[in-house]
Amino acid sequence: MRHRLSVPALIIAALYAAALVTTAVLALTTGDVAPLWRLTVFGDVQELVEATPANVATMLLIGLPWTCALWLGLRGPRVGQPPELTVQEQRLRLALYAAAATWLIHPLAQGWPWWAVVLDSVLMLAVVVLIRPVLGDSLEYASWSVVAGVLAFGGGAVVAVSDEFALGLSGGAGLALLLAQLVWMVLVLRAQRWDGRWRFVTYLYGITSLVLPMLVLAAGWLIVEAGSLLYSLSAAAGVLMAIWLVDTANDLADPRNRKTVAPAAP
């Protein structure tokens, strides 16, 4: 195993995958979708959902990104002596792991409560601030990236609080916040793509986390029968964002990033 926690991560992911398959078979044979629903939608069945092959397949699709997230998110950095990290890089890694960990709220709390949005937004604000100096000159339009990130995640926290307590501050800001997040992600991913510290697959996780949820929402209604399943499928596609956050942190500690010292001339 090439990663520090590969074995426990593989065991946890395999147990979850086995539970998915078992409850899927149970749903198809008995007509009871509740166990599979709890494992994928993370809540009680609140609408009439039949155990049709299409619905069961959709719930298995929802479980697939979560299985990947358990494996990729829990396996840790690669085995070996990590490079010497600056204080800024160490702080960024901590913020990245903390932001990724907020996705664990999905299985623990039904839906995505307002306080979870605030917590996630605050941690992502820390990532916005801390990633700029780490990317350095690789990050073009650095000031604009910070502005976009603060608007996206700071605004998201404000809107969540406003909606919960009926403060009337949101006022159709959702699209503007989404565009701001898109700008920030594109600028960061562009910088990450050409920075030698990150693998190409990490960059692909980031790109996919932007594109896949939108594709699911745009075309998912063609194959998904239940509305709540469509929302959950989109949220599961968005878990790729957590994988990108974890891999961004792991790659900073990749032993292959260690600077080699040339031997002294004889």
GUVEX-56232 format. One line per field, with one value per residue (C-alpha): residue number from 1; x, y, z. Coordinates in pm, whole numbers, plus 32768, in hexadecimal, padded with zeros to 4 digits. Layout:
% residues N
num	NUM/...
xx	X/...
yy	Y/...
zz	Z/...
//
This chain:
% residues 266
num	1/2/3/4/5/6/7/8/9/10/11/12/13/14/15/16/17/18/19/20/21/22/23/24/25/26/27/28/29/30/31/32/33/34/35/36/37/38/39/40/41/42/43/44/45/46/47/48/49/50/51/52/53/54/55/56/57/58/59/60/61/62/63/64/65/66/67/68/69/70/71/72/73/74/75/76/77/78/79/80/81/82/83/84/85/86/87/88/89/90/91/92/93/94/95/96/97/98/99/100/101/102/103/104/105/106/107/108/109/110/111/112/113/114/115/116/117/118/119/120/121/122/123/124/125/126/127/128/129/130/131/132/133/134/135/136/137/138/139/140/141/142/143/144/145/146/147/148/149/150/151/152/153/154/155/156/157/158/159/160/161/162/163/164/165/166/167/168/169/170/171/172/173/174/175/176/177/178/179/180/181/182/183/184/185/186/187/188/189/190/191/192/193/194/195/196/197/198/199/200/201/202/203/204/205/206/207/208/209/210/211/212/213/214/215/216/217/218/219/220/221/222/223/224/225/226/227/228/229/230/231/232/233/234/235/236/237/238/239/240/241/242/243/244/245/246/247/248/249/250/251/252/253/254/255/256/257/258/259/260/261/262/263/264/265/266
xx	8000/8090/7FCD/7FEF/7E8A/7E37/7DCB/7CCC/7C4B/7C1B/7B69/7A78/7A2F/79FF/790E/7840/783D/77D4/76BA/7647/7639/758A/747C/744F/7408/731F/7263/7233/71C5/70E8/7082/710D/71EC/7218/736B/7403/736A/740B/755F/754E/7459/74B0/7352/71FC/7129/7048/6F97/6F02/702E/6FFD/7110/7127/726D/7296/7277/735D/745D/7448/748A/75B4/7634/7610/76DB/77F4/7892/7871/792B/7A3E/7A4A/7A79/7B9A/7C46/7BFB/7C6B/7DA5/7E85/7FC5/80B8/81AB/8305/83BB/82EA/838B/83D9/829C/828B/81A6/80BA/80A9/8069/7F4C/7EB8/7EBE/7E06/7CFE/7CD3/7C9D/7BAA/7AE0/7AD1/7A5E/7921/789B/7874/774F/767F/765F/7639/7532/740A/7423/7528/74C9/751C/7629/76D9/76DA/7770/7879/78D7/78E2/79C2/7AB7/7AB9/7B00/7C35/7C98/7C65/7D4C/7E55/7E73/7ED7/8037/8071/8022/80FB/8141/8084/7F3F/7EE5/7DFE/7E46/7D8C/7C59/7C62/7C55/7B39/7A76/7AB5/7A50/7916/78BC/78F1/78C2/7785/7714/772C/766B/7557/7538/750E/7420/7342/733A/72D9/720D/72EF/72A2/740C/7427/7353/73AA/751F/753F/75AA/76AC/7743/774C/7800/78F7/7945/7973/7A6A/7B31/7B3F/7BA7/7CC2/7D3E/7D27/7DDE/7EF9/7EF7/7F09/805B/80EB/81C5/8159/8005/7FB2/7EE2/7DD8/7DA7/7D68/7C6C/7BB0/7B8C/7B0F/7A1A/7994/792D/789A/77F4/76F2/767B/765C/7596/74A3/7482/744D/7401/728B/7289/72E3/7294/712F/712D/7180/723E/7315/7377/73E6/74A6/754C/75C0/7642/76FA/779D/7806/78C1/79D8/7A20/7A7B/7B5E/7C08/7C3D/7CD5/7DB4/7E29/7E99/7F2F/7FF9/80A5/8134/818A/82ED/8324/831F/845A/8570/869F/87F4/88FC/8A31/8B61/8C67/8D98
yy	8000/814F/8226/8239/81D4/8101/7FCB/806D/814A/801B/7F5A/8078/80B4/7F3E/7F1F/8042/7FAF/7E5C/7F00/7FAF/7E6A/7DB1/7EB9/7ED8/7D63/7D83/7EA0/7DDF/7C9F/7D2B/7E7F/7F30/8052/80E6/8046/80A4/81FE/8238/81D1/82B8/83D5/83CF/83F9/835B/8323/8456/840F/82E7/8241/80EA/7FE9/7FFA/7F9B/8107/818B/8080/80C6/823B/81FF/8124/8240/8329/8238/8219/8373/8345/81F9/82A0/83BD/82CA/821E/8352/8433/834C/82AD/83D5/844D/8365/8295/832A/8453/8589/86C8/87E3/88B6/8A27/8AA7/8B26/89CF/8927/8A16/89E3/8869/8886/8969/8881/874F/880C/8889/872A/869D/8770/8681/8583/8656/85C5/846C/84FC/8609/85EE/86E3/87F6/88D0/8A42/8A1A/891A/8A18/8B1C/8A2B/89BB/8B24/8B98/8A7B/8ABB/8C2A/8BB6/8AE9/8C1A/8CEE/8BE4/8B55/8C9E/8CB8/8B42/8B57/8C8D/8D03/8BDB/8C86/8D88/8EA5/8E4C/8F76/8F2A/8DC1/8E2D/8F20/8E11/8D12/8DFE/8E60/8CF5/8C5C/8D8C/8DDC/8C75/8C8B/8DD3/8D47/8C0D/8CDA/8DC9/8CB2/8C01/8D36/8DE3/8F14/8F53/8F82/8E75/8F1A/8E34/8E31/8CBE/8CE3/8DF0/8D16/8BEB/8CB5/8D3A/8BD8/8B6F/8C8C/8C33/8AC1/8AFF/8BE7/8AF8/89C7/8A7D/8ACC/896D/88D2/896F/8953/881F/87CC/8746/8615/8630/854E/8647/8756/866F/8639/87B1/87D8/86B9/8748/887E/87D6/8697/872D/881B/86FE/8633/8750/8799/8637/8568/85A2/84CA/8391/83DF/839E/843B/85AB/8574/846F/856F/8662/8551/84E0/8644/8661/8516/8596/86C9/85EE/85F0/8749/86A2/85B0/86D7/8784/864D/8600/8769/8745/85EA/8653/8765/8654/856B/84E4/8511/8688/8677/874B/867A/8705/86D4/8619/86EC/86F4/861C
zz	8000/7F97/808D/8206/825C/812A/81EC/82D9/81BE/80DE/81F2/823A/80C8/808C/81B2/8130/7FCF/8058/811C/7FDD/7F19/8034/8064/7EEA/7ED1/7FFD/7F54/7E10/7EBD/7FD2/7F4B/8080/8012/816F/81C6/8075/808F/81E4/815B/802E/806F/81E4/826C/828B/8156/8146/7FFE/7F4A/7EA8/7E11/7DFE/7C85/7BD8/7B6F/7CD3/7D61/7C4F/7C9C/7E0C/7DB3/7CD8/7E02/7ED5/7DD6/7E10/7F87/7F6C/7EA5/7FA0/80C2/8010/7F83/80AA/81C2/8130/8187/80DD/802F/80FA/811F/81AF/8160/80E3/81D0/81D7/8222/8333/8225/8183/82D1/831E/81C4/81ED/8339/829D/8172/824F/832E/8204/8171/82C0/82B7/81AE/82C6/833C/821D/82BD/841C/83E2/82F8/81DA/81E5/8312/831C/8425/8349/822D/8317/8398/823A/81BE/82DC/82A2/812C/8174/822E/80FC/801B/80F1/8131/7FD3/7F33/7FC7/7F97/7E24/7E07/7CA6/7C13/7C74/7B6E/7BD1/7D3B/7DCD/7CFC/7D6C/7ED8/7E90/7DDA/7EEE/8005/7F46/7EFE/8055/8131/8073/8096/8210/8214/8136/820D/834B/829C/821D/836E/8435/8324/8317/81A8/8140/8035/7F27/7E04/7E4C/7E03/7C98/7CEA/7DFC/7D13/7C09/7D0B/7D7E/7C14/7BD8/7D0F/7CBB/7B52/7BBA/7CC7/7BE7/7AD0/7BC1/7C4F/7AF5/7AAB/7C0A/7C25/7D88/7D23/7C55/7B1A/7BB2/7CCF/7BCD/7B20/7C68/7C85/7B20/7B46/7C8D/7BC8/7A95/7B10/7C04/7AF4/79FA/7AF7/7B37/79C3/7947/7A7B/7A67/792E/79F4/7B61/7BCD/7D2B/7D5F/7EA2/7DF3/7CEC/7DFB/7EB0/7D6D/7D2D/7E92/7E6C/7D2E/7DF3/7EEC/7DE9/7E78/7FC2/7F08/7E5D/7FAC/8049/7F21/7F11/807A/8047/7F17/7FDD/80BD/7F9E/7FCE/7E59/7E93/7F68/7EDD/7E89/7EDE/7DD5/7E52/7E95/7D86/7DD3
//
